[in-house]
Amino acid sequence: MPGKRRKQTTNKEAKCRLCGGVVVEKRQETTYRHIPGFIYDTEKKKYFRITHEIQCKMSSQEVNKESKICKKCSEVKRKRLKKQQNSSFVKFIMSRQYQQTDPLISQSEAMEKLVQQYRVRQSSKLHLTHVYAPEFAVSSIHPDLKHQRILTLYKTSGSEDPVVQFHQVSKDKNHKMSIVPGSSMMKDQLVTSLNWSPHPKTIDFFLITLLGHGDKWGEGLLFQVEELTQRFLGRYPMNRHSVWTSAWNKNPLYDNIISLGASNLALTFDVNTRHRLLRFPSVSDTFAQQFAFKVRASSGKYLPPHPSKNSSYDPIIRKWDLRMQRIVREYHGHVNQNTLRLPIFVDSTDSLLFAAGEDSLTRVWSVRTGEIVRTIPYPDKESKQIVQVPALCYSDEWGGPGGLPGLMYATNDNVRLYST
């Protein structure tokens, strides 16, 4: 049934369904002669008799046309969706599932519920390169700034020489993590610490410290990773001292400053020139250190909380507030009687505390309440002959932005990822 067509330009105003602002839409419409009981289809270019199904379809299309979004809101929505695509599963859950369905639940409670659902998502075997060792076991894991590479420290059977190796960590579209081994090196001294650079421009640099023995004194060694190989850059000797710990300044204004904790003192070095800068004497060996450039302020006003967590040879992990210089929380159940510097980890939201004890059990505490929310047993088929304490490391994004969240759990030459 023919009708007369006429083109005209109209300005239609509508309210933005997000901010309530006015949305002006300019469009060129082609009008057709109105015939009672019929509707004109612009795609098929013909009239149809109005039925109940066509009437319902027309009403839904009108509702969709009326719900407009202004340019500002659409840009904010686009950036938010892009940020969610580049975030990990944990961050997506935190921003969508828990906050929208139950706004009364806190971030800490959400993370506690997630860790209770942790299971072994995948397992991988580690292989040594350029070094031969009949049996070895992972004793510690250290990720880089973007969690795309890890440093592993091994103990070997029949020899006291430790092995240091780095690995590439990546993820695929099926949310599976792959660990590609890089070059490894064996040292004739005890390796006391491993540190990646915390700055983007020196992300390929890592620092290891050697304890020293006999006529060899402790020292720090700087390396640079190039694809699957590593290159030696510099040496930081500590004459007549043993080296126990190391730290890299996280202040971006002083990204070239490192510190080596030795017997009865700590020394700071310039990474570029290898010159000694400051000397801090101590009444005992320096077993722990960290740069804290935001603890004090010239105004004297309170800054945001600066909690610090430490453990000792008793079954308690303590949380300190450095501003008030007192203990604010205790975490009971940790087992450590004679092992020096058993590591503890806290997730990025400061909700969960991970630690493995000498009884080979891994415990997860709630930072908020101090209660144990999860216990991970040692695998039954794994041997404890070389290392009886599993190596742990937690990350929200294994493999880079948008990566896999979870706890990396290593025993002997096996690495497991505990995740949801």
GUROMAR-96448 format. One record per residue (C-alpha): residue in one letter; x, y, z; residue number from 1. Coordinates in nm, 3 decimals, padded with zeros to 5 digits. Layout:
// GUROMAR-96448
site rest=A u=X v=Y w=Z nr=NUM
...
// end
This chain:
// GUROMAR-96448
site rest=M u=00.000 v=00.000 w=00.000 nr=1
site rest=P u=00.180 v=00.317 w=-00.115 nr=2
site rest=G u=00.227 v=00.633 w=00.090 nr=3
site rest=K u=00.375 v=00.977 w=00.038 nr=4
site rest=R u=00.729 v=01.016 w=00.181 nr=5
site rest=R u=00.870 v=01.344 w=00.306 nr=6
site rest=K u=01.221 v=01.410 w=00.459 nr=7
site rest=Q u=01.268 v=01.649 w=00.750 nr=8
site rest=T u=01.540 v=01.721 w=01.013 nr=9
site rest=T u=01.431 v=01.715 w=01.378 nr=10
site rest=N u=01.602 v=01.790 w=01.710 nr=11
site rest=K u=01.483 v=01.548 w=01.975 nr=12
site rest=E u=01.555 v=01.613 w=02.345 nr=13
site rest=A u=01.569 v=01.339 w=02.607 nr=14
site rest=K u=01.701 v=01.292 w=02.959 nr=15
site rest=C u=02.020 v=01.100 w=03.025 nr=16
site rest=R u=01.924 v=00.793 w=03.229 nr=17
site rest=L u=02.249 v=00.815 w=03.430 nr=18
site rest=C u=02.304 v=01.180 w=03.520 nr=19
site rest=G u=01.966 v=01.329 w=03.430 nr=20
site rest=G u=02.109 v=01.582 w=03.185 nr=21
site rest=V u=01.956 v=01.685 w=02.855 nr=22
site rest=V u=02.055 v=01.486 w=02.547 nr=23
site rest=V u=01.992 v=01.657 w=02.212 nr=24
site rest=E u=01.986 v=01.427 w=01.913 nr=25
site rest=K u=01.977 v=01.559 w=01.558 nr=26
site rest=R u=01.847 v=01.316 w=01.303 nr=27
site rest=Q u=01.698 v=01.323 w=00.958 nr=28
site rest=E u=01.371 v=01.136 w=00.945 nr=29
site rest=T u=01.155 v=01.030 w=00.657 nr=30
site rest=T u=00.786 v=01.058 w=00.737 nr=31
site rest=Y u=00.517 v=00.852 w=00.575 nr=32
site rest=R u=00.144 v=00.892 w=00.543 nr=33
site rest=H u=-00.036 v=00.760 w=00.848 nr=34
site rest=I u=-00.292 v=00.492 w=00.768 nr=35
site rest=P u=-00.512 v=00.375 w=01.057 nr=36
site rest=G u=-00.449 v=00.010 w=01.150 nr=37
site rest=F u=-00.122 v=-00.013 w=00.955 nr=38
site rest=I u=00.248 v=00.054 w=01.025 nr=39
site rest=Y u=00.525 v=00.126 w=00.777 nr=40
site rest=D u=00.846 v=-00.084 w=00.805 nr=41
site rest=T u=01.148 v=00.130 w=00.699 nr=42
site rest=E u=01.370 v=-00.175 w=00.643 nr=43
site rest=K u=01.127 v=-00.374 w=00.430 nr=44
site rest=K u=00.972 v=-00.053 w=00.287 nr=45
site rest=K u=00.614 v=-00.171 w=00.308 nr=46
site rest=Y u=00.304 v=-00.141 w=00.528 nr=47
site rest=F u=00.193 v=-00.412 w=00.772 nr=48
site rest=R u=-00.131 v=-00.458 w=00.961 nr=49
site rest=I u=-00.086 v=-00.389 w=01.334 nr=50
site rest=T u=-00.119 v=-00.708 w=01.540 nr=51
site rest=H u=-00.057 v=-00.780 w=01.910 nr=52
site rest=E u=00.300 v=-00.905 w=01.848 nr=53
site rest=I u=00.391 v=-00.599 w=01.639 nr=54
site rest=Q u=00.244 v=-00.367 w=01.902 nr=55
site rest=C u=00.459 v=-00.523 w=02.180 nr=56
site rest=K u=00.769 v=-00.491 w=01.960 nr=57
site rest=M u=00.693 v=-00.124 w=01.894 nr=58
site rest=S u=00.657 v=-00.044 w=02.266 nr=59
site rest=S u=00.993 v=-00.208 w=02.352 nr=60
site rest=Q u=01.168 v=-00.015 w=02.075 nr=61
site rest=E u=01.024 v=00.314 w=02.202 nr=62
site rest=V u=01.151 v=00.245 w=02.555 nr=63
site rest=N u=01.502 v=00.178 w=02.422 nr=64
site rest=K u=01.496 v=00.499 w=02.220 nr=65
site rest=E u=01.388 v=00.707 w=02.519 nr=66
site rest=S u=01.669 v=00.577 w=02.748 nr=67
site rest=K u=01.957 v=00.783 w=02.613 nr=68
site rest=I u=02.304 v=00.843 w=02.758 nr=69
site rest=C u=02.491 v=01.172 w=02.722 nr=70
site rest=K u=02.843 v=01.188 w=02.579 nr=71
site rest=K u=03.005 v=01.241 w=02.918 nr=72
site rest=C u=02.836 v=00.938 w=03.074 nr=73
site rest=S u=02.907 v=00.719 w=02.772 nr=74
site rest=E u=03.277 v=00.810 w=02.791 nr=75
site rest=V u=03.287 v=00.727 w=03.163 nr=76
site rest=K u=03.111 v=00.397 w=03.093 nr=77
site rest=R u=03.357 v=00.312 w=02.815 nr=78
site rest=K u=03.659 v=00.379 w=03.041 nr=79
site rest=R u=03.504 v=00.174 w=03.321 nr=80
site rest=L u=03.445 v=-00.123 w=03.091 nr=81
site rest=K u=03.801 v=-00.096 w=02.958 nr=82
site rest=K u=03.938 v=-00.088 w=03.313 nr=83
site rest=Q u=03.735 v=-00.396 w=03.405 nr=84
site rest=Q u=03.870 v=-00.583 w=03.104 nr=85
site rest=N u=04.228 v=-00.505 w=03.214 nr=86
site rest=S u=04.168 v=-00.599 w=03.579 nr=87
site rest=S u=04.196 v=-00.936 w=03.744 nr=88
site rest=F u=03.908 v=-01.161 w=03.839 nr=89
site rest=V u=03.939 v=-01.068 w=04.205 nr=90
site rest=K u=03.917 v=-00.696 w=04.131 nr=91
site rest=F u=03.618 v=-00.758 w=03.902 nr=92
site rest=I u=03.441 v=-00.955 w=04.174 nr=93
site rest=M u=03.518 v=-00.686 w=04.430 nr=94
site rest=S u=03.377 v=-00.407 w=04.213 nr=95
site rest=R u=03.072 v=-00.588 w=04.074 nr=96
site rest=Q u=02.945 v=-00.895 w=04.253 nr=97
site rest=Y u=02.983 v=-00.808 w=04.619 nr=98
site rest=Q u=02.939 v=-00.431 w=04.615 nr=99
site rest=Q u=02.626 v=-00.432 w=04.399 nr=100
site rest=T u=02.443 v=-00.738 w=04.533 nr=101
site rest=D u=02.521 v=-00.675 w=04.900 nr=102
site rest=P u=02.639 v=-00.319 w=04.967 nr=103
site rest=L u=02.673 v=-00.390 w=05.341 nr=104
site rest=I u=02.956 v=-00.640 w=05.296 nr=105
site rest=S u=03.305 v=-00.498 w=05.336 nr=106
site rest=Q u=03.602 v=-00.552 w=05.112 nr=107
site rest=S u=03.778 v=-00.761 w=05.375 nr=108
site rest=E u=03.477 v=-00.987 w=05.425 nr=109
site rest=A u=03.454 v=-01.040 w=05.050 nr=110
site rest=M u=03.819 v=-01.147 w=05.029 nr=111
site rest=E u=03.771 v=-01.381 w=05.325 nr=112
site rest=K u=03.482 v=-01.549 w=05.145 nr=113
site rest=L u=03.689 v=-01.584 w=04.830 nr=114
site rest=V u=03.990 v=-01.745 w=04.998 nr=115
site rest=Q u=03.763 v=-02.009 w=05.152 nr=116
site rest=Q u=03.681 v=-02.124 w=04.798 nr=117
site rest=Y u=04.045 v=-02.160 w=04.695 nr=118
site rest=R u=04.146 v=-02.487 w=04.528 nr=119
site rest=V u=04.436 v=-02.611 w=04.316 nr=120
site rest=R u=04.355 v=-02.457 w=03.981 nr=121
site rest=Q u=04.666 v=-02.583 w=03.802 nr=122
site rest=S u=05.006 v=-02.735 w=03.868 nr=123
site rest=S u=05.339 v=-02.696 w=03.685 nr=124
site rest=K u=05.682 v=-02.860 w=03.697 nr=125
site rest=L u=05.996 v=-02.649 w=03.730 nr=126
site rest=H u=06.310 v=-02.734 w=03.532 nr=127
site rest=L u=06.664 v=-02.612 w=03.585 nr=128
site rest=T u=06.863 v=-02.475 w=03.290 nr=129
site rest=H u=07.243 v=-02.446 w=03.257 nr=130
site rest=V u=07.280 v=-02.613 w=03.599 nr=131
site rest=Y u=07.262 v=-02.980 w=03.693 nr=132
site rest=A u=07.118 v=-03.092 w=04.025 nr=133
site rest=P u=06.977 v=-03.443 w=04.081 nr=134
site rest=E u=06.719 v=-03.322 w=04.334 nr=135
site rest=F u=06.617 v=-02.970 w=04.425 nr=136
site rest=A u=06.336 v=-02.791 w=04.606 nr=137
site rest=V u=06.202 v=-02.436 w=04.593 nr=138
site rest=S u=06.267 v=-02.243 w=04.913 nr=139
site rest=S u=06.135 v=-01.897 w=04.814 nr=140
site rest=I u=05.951 v=-01.714 w=04.533 nr=141
site rest=H u=05.991 v=-01.346 w=04.446 nr=142
site rest=P u=05.775 v=-01.175 w=04.178 nr=143
site rest=D u=05.868 v=-00.864 w=03.982 nr=144
site rest=L u=05.674 v=-00.537 w=03.972 nr=145
site rest=K u=05.412 v=-00.653 w=03.718 nr=146
site rest=H u=05.406 v=-01.016 w=03.834 nr=147
site rest=Q u=05.514 v=-01.132 w=03.489 nr=148
site rest=R u=05.841 v=-01.284 w=03.612 nr=149
site rest=I u=05.949 v=-01.463 w=03.926 nr=150
site rest=L u=06.280 v=-01.540 w=04.092 nr=151
site rest=T u=06.305 v=-01.882 w=04.255 nr=152
site rest=L u=06.565 v=-01.989 w=04.509 nr=153
site rest=Y u=06.641 v=-02.361 w=04.526 nr=154
site rest=K u=06.805 v=-02.585 w=04.780 nr=155
site rest=T u=06.982 v=-02.887 w=04.630 nr=156
site rest=S u=07.035 v=-03.234 w=04.778 nr=157
site rest=G u=07.390 v=-03.343 w=04.852 nr=158
site rest=S u=07.522 v=-02.988 w=04.818 nr=159
site rest=E u=07.491 v=-02.665 w=05.012 nr=160
site rest=D u=07.521 v=-02.452 w=04.698 nr=161
site rest=P u=07.192 v=-02.272 w=04.628 nr=162
site rest=V u=07.054 v=-02.209 w=04.279 nr=163
site rest=V u=06.883 v=-01.889 w=04.160 nr=164
site rest=Q u=06.659 v=-01.896 w=03.852 nr=165
site rest=F u=06.409 v=-01.659 w=03.695 nr=166
site rest=H u=06.095 v=-01.757 w=03.503 nr=167
site rest=Q u=05.856 v=-01.585 w=03.266 nr=168
site rest=V u=05.494 v=-01.599 w=03.388 nr=169
site rest=S u=05.219 v=-01.550 w=03.132 nr=170
site rest=K u=04.849 v=-01.619 w=03.087 nr=171
site rest=D u=04.641 v=-01.724 w=02.788 nr=172
site rest=K u=04.284 v=-01.659 w=02.679 nr=173
site rest=N u=04.164 v=-01.969 w=02.865 nr=174
site rest=H u=04.289 v=-01.824 w=03.196 nr=175
site rest=K u=04.574 v=-02.071 w=03.226 nr=176
site rest=M u=04.911 v=-01.972 w=03.364 nr=177
site rest=S u=05.234 v=-02.086 w=03.201 nr=178
site rest=I u=05.581 v=-02.069 w=03.358 nr=179
site rest=V u=05.874 v=-02.060 w=03.114 nr=180
site rest=P u=06.214 v=-02.123 w=03.277 nr=181
site rest=G u=06.499 v=-01.880 w=03.214 nr=182
site rest=S u=06.868 v=-01.913 w=03.287 nr=183
site rest=S u=06.981 v=-02.031 w=03.630 nr=184
site rest=M u=07.304 v=-01.990 w=03.828 nr=185
site rest=M u=07.458 v=-02.177 w=04.119 nr=186
site rest=K u=07.639 v=-01.992 w=04.396 nr=187
site rest=D u=07.903 v=-02.121 w=04.638 nr=188
site rest=Q u=07.764 v=-01.905 w=04.920 nr=189
site rest=L u=07.432 v=-01.885 w=05.098 nr=190
site rest=V u=07.185 v=-01.656 w=04.916 nr=191
site rest=T u=07.017 v=-01.447 w=05.185 nr=192
site rest=S u=06.780 v=-01.225 w=04.984 nr=193
site rest=L u=06.636 v=-01.163 w=04.637 nr=194
site rest=N u=06.489 v=-00.829 w=04.527 nr=195
site rest=W u=06.338 v=-00.709 w=04.200 nr=196
site rest=S u=06.350 v=-00.340 w=04.119 nr=197
site rest=P u=06.021 v=-00.172 w=04.226 nr=198
site rest=H u=06.042 v=00.094 w=03.949 nr=199
site rest=P u=05.906 v=00.070 w=03.592 nr=200
site rest=K u=06.217 v=00.202 w=03.418 nr=201
site rest=T u=06.442 v=-00.057 w=03.587 nr=202
site rest=I u=06.189 v=-00.338 w=03.595 nr=203
site rest=D u=06.440 v=-00.582 w=03.441 nr=204
site rest=F u=06.690 v=-00.545 w=03.728 nr=205
site rest=F u=06.716 v=-00.771 w=04.030 nr=206
site rest=L u=06.948 v=-00.780 w=04.329 nr=207
site rest=I u=07.075 v=-01.084 w=04.519 nr=208
site rest=T u=07.286 v=-01.088 w=04.836 nr=209
site rest=L u=07.541 v=-01.348 w=04.945 nr=210
site rest=L u=07.611 v=-01.417 w=05.311 nr=211
site rest=G u=07.983 v=-01.485 w=05.276 nr=212
site rest=H u=08.196 v=-01.755 w=05.441 nr=213
site rest=G u=08.561 v=-01.821 w=05.517 nr=214
site rest=D u=08.779 v=-01.558 w=05.352 nr=215
site rest=K u=08.486 v=-01.435 w=05.138 nr=216
site rest=W u=08.285 v=-01.145 w=05.273 nr=217
site rest=G u=07.921 v=-01.079 w=05.200 nr=218
site rest=E u=07.819 v=-00.877 w=04.895 nr=219
site rest=G u=07.534 v=-00.772 w=04.672 nr=220
site rest=L u=07.511 v=-00.862 w=04.303 nr=221
site rest=L u=07.304 v=-00.675 w=04.043 nr=222
site rest=F u=07.170 v=-00.849 w=03.730 nr=223
site rest=Q u=06.956 v=-00.751 w=03.432 nr=224
site rest=V u=06.713 v=-00.987 w=03.261 nr=225
site rest=E u=06.714 v=-00.994 w=02.880 nr=226
site rest=E u=06.441 v=-01.225 w=02.751 nr=227
site rest=L u=06.544 v=-01.568 w=02.888 nr=228
site rest=T u=06.900 v=-01.474 w=02.984 nr=229
site rest=Q u=07.054 v=-01.260 w=03.256 nr=230
site rest=R u=07.350 v=-01.023 w=03.249 nr=231
site rest=F u=07.576 v=-00.930 w=03.540 nr=232
site rest=L u=07.590 v=-00.553 w=03.601 nr=233
site rest=G u=07.770 v=-00.477 w=03.925 nr=234
site rest=R u=07.900 v=-00.584 w=04.263 nr=235
site rest=Y u=07.847 v=-00.415 w=04.602 nr=236
site rest=P u=08.103 v=-00.555 w=04.849 nr=237
site rest=M u=08.064 v=-00.544 w=05.226 nr=238
site rest=N u=08.419 v=-00.576 w=05.356 nr=239
site rest=R u=08.457 v=-00.772 w=05.680 nr=240
site rest=H u=08.081 v=-00.817 w=05.713 nr=241
site rest=S u=07.818 v=-01.081 w=05.638 nr=242
site rest=V u=07.508 v=-00.971 w=05.444 nr=243
site rest=W u=07.165 v=-01.083 w=05.566 nr=244
site rest=T u=06.906 v=-00.864 w=05.394 nr=245
site rest=S u=06.857 v=-00.611 w=05.116 nr=246
site rest=A u=06.602 v=-00.345 w=05.026 nr=247
site rest=W u=06.536 v=-00.122 w=04.724 nr=248
site rest=N u=06.404 v=00.228 w=04.780 nr=249
site rest=K u=06.048 v=00.255 w=04.644 nr=250
site rest=N u=06.054 v=00.635 w=04.640 nr=251
site rest=P u=06.051 v=00.733 w=04.268 nr=252
site rest=L u=06.268 v=01.036 w=04.346 nr=253
site rest=Y u=06.545 v=00.810 w=04.479 nr=254
site rest=D u=06.498 v=00.499 w=04.267 nr=255
site rest=N u=06.874 v=00.438 w=04.250 nr=256
site rest=I u=06.921 v=00.376 w=04.624 nr=257
site rest=I u=06.957 v=00.027 w=04.772 nr=258
site rest=S u=07.043 v=-00.089 w=05.122 nr=259
site rest=L u=07.232 v=-00.398 w=05.238 nr=260
site rest=G u=07.177 v=-00.520 w=05.592 nr=261
site rest=A u=07.493 v=-00.674 w=05.736 nr=262
site rest=S u=07.640 v=-00.771 w=06.071 nr=263
site rest=N u=07.607 v=-00.476 w=06.312 nr=264
site rest=L u=07.526 v=-00.222 w=06.041 nr=265
site rest=A u=07.336 v=-00.136 w=05.722 nr=266
site rest=L u=07.487 v=00.043 w=05.422 nr=267
site rest=T u=07.312 v=00.229 w=05.140 nr=268
site rest=F u=07.455 v=00.231 w=04.788 nr=269
site rest=D u=07.397 v=00.417 w=04.465 nr=270
site rest=V u=07.302 v=00.154 w=04.207 nr=271
site rest=N u=07.449 v=00.351 w=03.917 nr=272
site rest=T u=07.784 v=00.457 w=04.063 nr=273
site rest=R u=07.815 v=00.175 w=04.324 nr=274
site rest=H u=07.932 v=00.434 w=04.579 nr=275
site rest=R u=07.848 v=00.402 w=04.947 nr=276
site rest=L u=07.615 v=00.674 w=05.072 nr=277
site rest=L u=07.503 v=00.624 w=05.432 nr=278
site rest=R u=07.607 v=00.398 w=05.718 nr=279
site rest=F u=07.361 v=00.292 w=05.989 nr=280
site rest=P u=07.523 v=00.113 w=06.285 nr=281
site rest=S u=07.327 v=-00.150 w=06.475 nr=282
site rest=V u=07.374 v=-00.339 w=06.800 nr=283
site rest=S u=07.287 v=-00.668 w=06.625 nr=284
site rest=D u=07.279 v=-00.818 w=06.279 nr=285
site rest=T u=07.026 v=-00.658 w=06.042 nr=286
site rest=F u=06.773 v=-00.934 w=05.974 nr=287
site rest=A u=06.496 v=-00.708 w=05.837 nr=288
site rest=Q u=06.482 v=-00.365 w=05.679 nr=289
site rest=Q u=06.256 v=-00.157 w=05.458 nr=290
site rest=F u=06.255 v=00.197 w=05.317 nr=291
site rest=A u=05.963 v=00.395 w=05.464 nr=292
site rest=F u=05.965 v=00.743 w=05.313 nr=293
site rest=K u=05.604 v=00.827 w=05.411 nr=294
site rest=V u=05.616 v=00.752 w=05.782 nr=295
site rest=R u=05.709 v=01.104 w=05.898 nr=296
site rest=A u=05.588 v=01.447 w=05.789 nr=297
site rest=S u=05.713 v=01.796 w=05.872 nr=298
site rest=S u=05.362 v=01.917 w=05.961 nr=299
site rest=G u=05.329 v=01.672 w=06.249 nr=300
site rest=K u=04.975 v=01.576 w=06.148 nr=301
site rest=Y u=04.864 v=01.216 w=06.136 nr=302
site rest=L u=04.916 v=01.047 w=05.802 nr=303
site rest=P u=04.721 v=00.739 w=05.685 nr=304
site rest=P u=04.795 v=00.428 w=05.897 nr=305
site rest=H u=05.134 v=00.264 w=05.846 nr=306
site rest=P u=05.095 v=-00.092 w=05.973 nr=307
site rest=S u=05.392 v=-00.327 w=05.988 nr=308
site rest=K u=05.374 v=-00.703 w=06.048 nr=309
site rest=N u=05.649 v=-00.919 w=06.193 nr=310
site rest=S u=05.696 v=-01.264 w=06.341 nr=311
site rest=S u=05.938 v=-01.424 w=06.585 nr=312
site rest=Y u=06.014 v=-01.766 w=06.730 nr=313
site rest=D u=05.687 v=-01.770 w=06.927 nr=314
site rest=P u=05.356 v=-01.875 w=06.762 nr=315
site rest=I u=05.236 v=-01.516 w=06.714 nr=316
site rest=I u=05.249 v=-01.272 w=06.421 nr=317
site rest=R u=05.215 v=-00.914 w=06.539 nr=318
site rest=K u=05.083 v=-00.609 w=06.360 nr=319
site rest=W u=05.238 v=-00.277 w=06.462 nr=320
site rest=D u=05.127 v=00.079 w=06.398 nr=321
site rest=L u=05.449 v=00.271 w=06.340 nr=322
site rest=R u=05.289 v=00.604 w=06.430 nr=323
site rest=M u=05.189 v=00.496 w=06.779 nr=324
site rest=Q u=05.473 v=00.242 w=06.812 nr=325
site rest=R u=05.255 v=-00.027 w=06.962 nr=326
site rest=I u=05.094 v=-00.359 w=06.869 nr=327
site rest=V u=04.742 v=-00.324 w=06.729 nr=328
site rest=R u=04.667 v=-00.688 w=06.638 nr=329
site rest=E u=04.804 v=-01.037 w=06.704 nr=330
site rest=Y u=04.764 v=-01.344 w=06.483 nr=331
site rest=H u=04.794 v=-01.672 w=06.674 nr=332
site rest=G u=04.869 v=-02.020 w=06.540 nr=333
site rest=H u=05.191 v=-01.960 w=06.347 nr=334
site rest=V u=05.456 v=-02.232 w=06.398 nr=335
site rest=N u=05.821 v=-02.122 w=06.391 nr=336
site rest=Q u=06.076 v=-02.237 w=06.647 nr=337
site rest=N u=06.417 v=-02.218 w=06.482 nr=338
site rest=T u=06.382 v=-02.103 w=06.119 nr=339
site rest=L u=06.521 v=-01.759 w=06.046 nr=340
site rest=R u=06.305 v=-01.513 w=05.850 nr=341
site rest=L u=06.006 v=-01.722 w=05.748 nr=342
site rest=P u=05.821 v=-01.496 w=05.502 nr=343
site rest=I u=05.467 v=-01.363 w=05.547 nr=344
site rest=F u=05.253 v=-01.208 w=05.274 nr=345
site rest=V u=04.958 v=-00.967 w=05.270 nr=346
site rest=D u=04.730 v=-00.919 w=04.969 nr=347
site rest=S u=04.695 v=-00.582 w=04.798 nr=348
site rest=T u=04.368 v=-00.501 w=04.977 nr=349
site rest=D u=04.528 v=-00.558 w=05.321 nr=350
site rest=S u=04.260 v=-00.817 w=05.398 nr=351
site rest=L u=04.444 v=-01.152 w=05.408 nr=352
site rest=L u=04.768 v=-01.263 w=05.574 nr=353
site rest=F u=04.948 v=-01.572 w=05.436 nr=354
site rest=A u=05.222 v=-01.763 w=05.619 nr=355
site rest=A u=05.366 v=-02.116 w=05.613 nr=356
site rest=G u=05.498 v=-02.269 w=05.934 nr=357
site rest=E u=05.750 v=-02.534 w=06.029 nr=358
site rest=D u=05.465 v=-02.786 w=06.060 nr=359
site rest=S u=05.430 v=-02.756 w=05.677 nr=360
site rest=L u=05.082 v=-02.605 w=05.710 nr=361
site rest=T u=04.990 v=-02.282 w=05.532 nr=362
site rest=R u=04.756 v=-02.060 w=05.727 nr=363
site rest=V u=04.551 v=-01.764 w=05.609 nr=364
site rest=W u=04.443 v=-01.505 w=05.867 nr=365
site rest=S u=04.194 v=-01.225 w=05.844 nr=366
site rest=V u=04.385 v=-00.901 w=05.890 nr=367
site rest=R u=04.067 v=-00.741 w=06.021 nr=368
site rest=T u=03.974 v=-00.992 w=06.292 nr=369
site rest=G u=04.296 v=-01.192 w=06.347 nr=370
site rest=E u=04.116 v=-01.525 w=06.299 nr=371
site rest=I u=04.234 v=-01.811 w=06.076 nr=372
site rest=V u=03.999 v=-01.832 w=05.777 nr=373
site rest=R u=04.176 v=-02.105 w=05.578 nr=374
site rest=T u=04.439 v=-02.376 w=05.631 nr=375
site rest=I u=04.616 v=-02.540 w=05.337 nr=376
site rest=P u=04.775 v=-02.880 w=05.416 nr=377
site rest=Y u=05.105 v=-03.000 w=05.274 nr=378
site rest=P u=05.053 v=-03.233 w=04.973 nr=379
site rest=D u=05.060 v=-03.598 w=05.078 nr=380
site rest=K u=05.277 v=-03.720 w=04.790 nr=381
site rest=E u=05.543 v=-03.452 w=04.830 nr=382
site rest=S u=05.870 v=-03.525 w=05.013 nr=383
site rest=K u=05.998 v=-03.305 w=05.297 nr=384
site rest=Q u=06.357 v=-03.425 w=05.278 nr=385
site rest=I u=06.508 v=-03.106 w=05.131 nr=386
site rest=V u=06.258 v=-02.834 w=05.230 nr=387
site rest=Q u=05.969 v=-02.890 w=05.468 nr=388
site rest=V u=05.822 v=-02.538 w=05.453 nr=389
site rest=P u=05.640 v=-02.457 w=05.125 nr=390
site rest=A u=05.733 v=-02.143 w=04.934 nr=391
site rest=L u=05.447 v=-01.894 w=04.904 nr=392
site rest=C u=05.368 v=-01.579 w=04.711 nr=393
site rest=Y u=05.033 v=-01.407 w=04.655 nr=394
site rest=S u=04.930 v=-01.184 w=04.365 nr=395
site rest=D u=04.607 v=-01.037 w=04.231 nr=396
site rest=E u=04.732 v=-01.054 w=03.873 nr=397
site rest=W u=04.971 v=-01.336 w=03.787 nr=398
site rest=G u=05.088 v=-01.282 w=03.431 nr=399
site rest=G u=05.033 v=-00.904 w=03.423 nr=400
site rest=P u=04.727 v=-00.676 w=03.424 nr=401
site rest=G u=04.407 v=-00.877 w=03.403 nr=402
site rest=G u=04.594 v=-01.190 w=03.506 nr=403
site rest=L u=04.511 v=-01.475 w=03.738 nr=404
site rest=P u=04.465 v=-01.401 w=04.110 nr=405
site rest=G u=04.570 v=-01.650 w=04.370 nr=406
site rest=L u=04.838 v=-01.802 w=04.589 nr=407
site rest=M u=05.146 v=-01.952 w=04.425 nr=408
site rest=Y u=05.241 v=-02.256 w=04.633 nr=409
site rest=A u=05.569 v=-02.438 w=04.563 nr=410
site rest=T u=05.698 v=-02.766 w=04.706 nr=411
site rest=N u=06.008 v=-02.943 w=04.572 nr=412
site rest=D u=05.994 v=-02.890 w=04.192 nr=413
site rest=N u=05.616 v=-02.839 w=04.171 nr=414
site rest=V u=05.431 v=-02.509 w=04.162 nr=415
site rest=R u=05.057 v=-02.498 w=04.230 nr=416
site rest=L u=04.819 v=-02.207 w=04.189 nr=417
site rest=Y u=04.546 v=-02.187 w=04.452 nr=418
site rest=S u=04.260 v=-01.979 w=04.319 nr=419
site rest=T u=03.883 v=-01.973 w=04.280 nr=420
// end
